[in-house]
Amino acid sequence: MLPLSLLRTAQNHPMLVELKNGETYNGHLVSCDNWMNINLREVICTSRDGDKFWRMPECYIRGSTIKYLRIPDEVIDMVKEETSMKNRGRDNKGGRGGGQSQRNRPAARGNFGGRGGGGPGNKSGNQGGRGTLFNKNKSK
């Protein structure tokens, strides 16, 4: 389970964020980005010693200042269901690595044929029309 997919699923759910400096922010997640910067709404901020509280309509927290996030269990269950559904979809596609057909593969992967007349009878050593990236079987 990837942290960013977990955060994206947690949008519009409550969460608690503790920062590295000890402050905590309790609110509903509005959005997040790839650097784990987050926007919260209906926020209650607590000082590091727990003496002071602030209520804010919204706040922005830089991802590099976050120590940890507490997310409801229902969100974690939702992510688990999504990943299992994706895995089931992959299983139905068949064979190992099945994706590209032979016709749609790039020609520069050391396969014989393609443009330029490469192949077993080619004496130039070039195995494809665009050149060979590497050939581990070729003796030097």
Secondary structure, DSSP 8 states (H G I E B T S, - for coil): --HHHHHHHTTTSEEEEEETTS-EEEEEEEEE-TT--EEEEEEEEE-TTS--EEEEEEEEE-GGGEEEEE--HHHHHHHHHHHHHHHHHHHTT-STT--S-GGGS-S-SS-S-STT--STT-TTS--STT--S--TT---
